[in-house]
Amino acid sequence: MLVKIIDYDHQGRGIAKIDNKIIFIPKVKLGEEVPIKIVKEKKNYSIGKRCDSFKVSYCPYYQTCGGCQIGHLTYLEQLEFKKNTVKNIFSKYTNYNLDNLEIIPTREYNYRNKVTFHIKGDRLGYYEEATNNLIPIDKCNLLDSNIITLTAILNSFIKVHKGLTKVIIKSLDGKLMLILEGNESRECIKEFFSSKVSSLYYNNELISGVSTLMIEVLSKKFMVRKESFFQVNKEGISLIYKEVIDLVKKLNSSIIYDLYCGTGTISLLVSDYAKKVIGIEVVADGILDAISNAKLNNITNTEFYLGDVSKVINKLKYVPDTIILDPPRSGISKELIEFLLSLKVKNIIYVSCNPLTLARDINLLDSCYELNYIKLVDEFPNTYHVETITLLNLRKKN
Ligand SMILES: C[S@@+](CC[C@H](N)C(=O)[O-])C[C@H]1O[C@@H](n2cnc3c(N)ncnc32)[C@H](O)[C@@H]1O
């Protein structure tokens, strides 16, 4: 059947209507008329799939791969889509109308410094959208050039050695960490890959090279261990962190909490502008990195605590004037919302990778805190994801 695309949802899927029932269709453009078939029927909506063939210039796998969702839009259309999505979410779930919302662009391709590939036999790739079907990948143009080169080497290796099951590659400032799982012999893996990467892990064991990689961001150095979270786009994070630093500089804070601090990046970058910065993170490798990173940069006014933010925060003895939040996609917990409502801290800088949970949390905090600043950074071009930086201030009545 032929349908007309009348809107997008927040994941960049096109929306069409037949007999008033909504159909979500991936990888179509607003205003387009496309032939589709229904692949899933639900009570209130259906999922459709376009059945004509189409191409994007940067990727031969685009039509089936689940990695990119909006690469068929021009970059300007992508930026417009992201702005409109955040505006629509905020007007639906908060009291704010975001006129004049700004988005900072980044480079469209070769920006990802980390990738996870799945392997089945002699095929390596990503899963097809919404399935576990493997799409063999020779080259993904979102990845940085060193990862692309290593991917080609891995592809030639698995044609002969079929015992690998999973691959993670990290590439920071020109150095590669390769994390492999499988049932090939340790010696074979070591012999083939040790000269090609700086750090080689096999089945959770460091078998060659260094245990951490190093990256420099905004003149500070960061060590990143195997399990630590590190943002995937260096240009993107530099823009995000610069936004956070600029906000912190204006706030004249004495004590700052950096919640969900990962490897301590934000804590260390804002440490020049406060008496003390306290970071909390649930992943042990992250906290170990944060402590090492403070030493590496000769920073002495930071403290880092391991554990769930909601549990650790009640035990801290400080009274912060600024709290920085950079949670995962699920946003912040109910307990943390309660804590922030009772603490009445002067400033909250909330960095979010999910506008839906950000809007939810801003709404839950609305009785105490008002939104005074918001900006977007396009950290993940060609996907529907976007990073948002916001500043909330304690309302005057409090
Ligand atoms: C979006 S990342 C931000 C990391 C860091 N701010 C950065 O820029 O690299 C979210 C971090 O929150 C951590 N995390 C997730 N749930 C948590 C929790 N309940 N308590 C503490 N940390 C948590 C994750 O391990 C991850 O490092």
The ligand as an SDF file (V2000), in Angstrom:
LIG
                    3D

 27 29  0  0  0  0  0  0  0  0999 V2000
   25.9530    9.1910   30.5120 C   0  0  0  0  0  0  0  0  0  0  0  0
   27.2140    8.4740   31.4860 S   0  0  0  0  0  0  0  0  0  0  0  0
   28.0470    9.9220   32.0430 C   0  0  0  0  0  0  0  0  0  0  0  0
   29.4610    9.7280   32.4870 C   0  0  0  0  0  0  0  0  0  0  0  0
   30.3310   10.9690   32.6110 C   0  0  0  0  0  0  0  0  0  0  0  0
   29.6400   12.0940   33.1830 N   0  0  0  0  0  0  0  0  0  0  0  0
   30.9570   11.3200   31.2830 C   0  0  0  0  0  0  0  0  0  0  0  0
   30.6940   12.3950   30.7460 O   0  0  0  0  0  0  0  0  0  0  0  0
   31.7270   10.5050   30.7780 O   0  0  0  0  0  0  0  0  0  0  0  0
   26.3280    7.8650   32.8450 C   0  0  0  0  0  0  0  0  0  0  0  0
   27.1610    7.2190   33.9150 C   0  0  0  0  0  0  0  0  0  0  0  0
   26.2960    6.8900   35.0090 O   0  0  0  0  0  0  0  0  0  0  0  0
   26.7260    5.6690   35.5800 C   0  0  0  0  0  0  0  0  0  0  0  0
   25.5770    5.1680   36.3570 N   0  0  0  0  0  0  0  0  0  0  0  0
   24.4630    4.5540   35.8930 C   0  0  0  0  0  0  0  0  0  0  0  0
   23.6000    4.3220   36.8970 N   0  0  0  0  0  0  0  0  0  0  0  0
   24.1590    4.8240   38.0280 C   0  0  0  0  0  0  0  0  0  0  0  0
   23.7430    4.8940   39.3880 C   0  0  0  0  0  0  0  0  0  0  0  0
   22.5630    4.4110   39.7850 N   0  0  0  0  0  0  0  0  0  0  0  0
   24.5700    5.4640   40.2910 N   0  0  0  0  0  0  0  0  0  0  0  0
   25.7820    5.9560   39.8850 C   0  0  0  0  0  0  0  0  0  0  0  0
   26.2260    5.9220   38.6100 N   0  0  0  0  0  0  0  0  0  0  0  0
   25.4300    5.3730   37.6880 C   0  0  0  0  0  0  0  0  0  0  0  0
   27.1760    4.8620   34.3860 C   0  0  0  0  0  0  0  0  0  0  0  0
   28.0500    3.8210   34.7580 O   0  0  0  0  0  0  0  0  0  0  0  0
   27.8590    5.9330   33.5170 C   0  0  0  0  0  0  0  0  0  0  0  0
   29.2150    6.0230   33.8370 O   0  0  0  0  0  0  0  0  0  0  0  0
  1  2  1  0
  2  3  1  0
  2 10  1  0
  3  4  1  0
  4  5  1  0
  5  6  1  0
  5  7  1  0
  7  8  2  0
  7  9  1  0
 10 11  1  0
 11 12  1  0
 11 26  1  0
 12 13  1  0
 13 14  1  0
 13 24  1  0
 14 15  1  0
 14 23  1  0
 15 16  2  0
 16 17  1  0
 17 18  1  0
 17 23  2  0
 18 19  1  0
 18 20  2  0
 20 21  1  0
 21 22  2  0
 22 23  1  0
 24 25  1  0
 24 26  1  0
 26 27  1  0
M  CHG  2   2   1   9  -1
M  END
$$$$
